[in-house]
């Protein structure tokens, strides 16, 4: 039937007025008229013009169905068109690579490196617009497939750490890299490194060990005297949920600009903090003559510089008394610093002659005789913790599994948090990066991007990456104009602003 209809070259239209509008006489006089209308199209013409009209709509669809390369290109273009503040940068790496860290040379923000799994190191010299693979011969001598976890620069000096244990160092902004030997007795895997000064860095393992170097990594000093598991298993009555049987490692660890750390246990049931120089009690520093302190055997003409902690003398030495008390207090402070025994804050000294009016170097915060360790904290929420980090104002943010976001009350370390409403669609939020004190971006599973412009009080979902099928693991802002989001399957987003 359909075939016969298509073969008809003429069409008939019967024009007949409604029966209610004509009389019987009119019916006799007026017979239905047949008006012959010549068809404008035959079958071949109809098909030809129909195909031409549809071709502009179907050509892209046919290409996507028949040509995989065209489909991928079209999909990539669709993804890019939907991005607003971010654009995707396509990398010359395998699809299964997970990107883990990114850093730029402080003296040249066009020159940077991005790290990942499967021994991935990429380099850019145009601000991150394009990237090329970087080969480091010293990291390819052995038959290992390294996972490069962390990179950090200070001036032209840079550090890279990875798993299995590997440490790379550069003093020429990454033009050449030297491999630094590491002890096989390191507790845990190295997960983080921070360049802190000339030939100096801090290195962290996933078991809570923190090491400090000041000579290019040839020697390392332990800043924490025991691993987290040793601390928790030694203090089984600490009241920390899950601490009495803790044998795991860190899930995440983040460092603040002033050197404080926050880490999440592998199961997410509690978190830990550490800051340089923390002690269990108050430390007092005194400058006085014999008879005024515990050093009764020293003559009156000799000054005593000593440090007390819980009424116990940690360290002291004696010098001839010259000048006024505050001058001598300054002398003592400089002497302690030069000996490398103590780190000083800005509080004033207590002397036999009274308190010096101006802060000198002050109360001792850390000594070689103390044993700093991680401080465990109960989580303040029902769901397990996914990640934690530091806000731009010095407070903490906390992410829980299932997409919850909490902010600490005030600044510093605390166990009091308030929940913030976010549109996570049930996907987990994995990281937060601050562009400024007010603006921050959060990223997570299935391409979730959230933005706040009021310090985290409210968040709005940015649909920019909804079409990108990847988990976004890390948000890094190099400065307020340059930022990146790192994900799995080699996904890298660059901030446009």
HUHUHU-V120269 format. One record per residue. BURIAL is + if it has 24 or more other C-alpha atoms within 12 Angstrom, else -. Layout:
burial
BURIAL
BURIAL
This chain:
burial
-
-
-
-
-
-
-
-
-
-
-
-
-
-
-
-
-
-
-
-
-
-
-
-
-
-
-
-
-
-
-
-
-
-
-
-
-
-
-
-
-
-
-
-
-
-
-
-
-
-
-
-
-
-
-
-
-
-
-
-
-
-
-
-
-
-
-
-
-
-
-
-
-
-
-
+
-
-
+
+
-
-
+
-
+
+
+
+
+
+
+
-
+
-
-
-
+
+
+
+
+
+
+
+
+
-
-
-
+
-
+
+
+
+
+
+
+
+
+
+
+
+
+
+
-
-
+
+
+
+
+
+
-
+
-
+
-
-
+
-
-
-
-
-
-
+
+
+
+
+
+
+
+
+
+
+
+
+
+
+
+
+
+
+
+
+
+
+
+
+
+
-
+
+
-
-
+
+
+
+
-
+
-
-
-
+
+
+
+
+
+
+
+
+
+
+
-
-
+
+
+
+
+
+
+
+
+
+
+
+
+
+
+
-
-
+
+
-
-
+
-
+
+
+
-
+
+
+
+
+
+
+
-
-
-
-
-
-
-
+
+
+
+
-
-
+
-
+
+
+
+
+
+
+
+
+
-
-
+
+
+
+
+
+
+
+
+
+
+
+
+
+
+
+
+
+
+
+
+
-
-
-
+
+
+
+
+
+
+
+
-
-
+
-
+
-
-
-
-
-
-
-
+
+
+
+
+
+
+
-
-
-
-
+
+
+
+
+
+
-
+
-
-
-
+
+
+
+
+
+
+
+
+
-
+
+
-
-
-
-
+
+
+
+
-
-
-
+
+
+
+
+
-
-
-
+
-
-
-
+
+
+
+
+
+
+
+
-
-
+
-
+
+
+
+
+
+
+
+
+
+
-
+
+
+
+
+
+
+
+
+
+
+
+
+
+
+
+
+
+
+
-
+
+
+
+
+
+
-
-
-
+
+
+
+
-
+
-
+
+
-
+
+
+
-
-
+
+
+
+
+
+
+
+
+
+
-
-
+
+
+
+
+
+
+
+
+
+
+
+
+
+
-
-
+
+
-
+
+
+
+
+
+
+
+
+
-
+
-
+
+
+
+
+
+
+
+
+
-
-
-
+
+
+
+
+
+
+
+
+
+
+
+
+
+
-
-
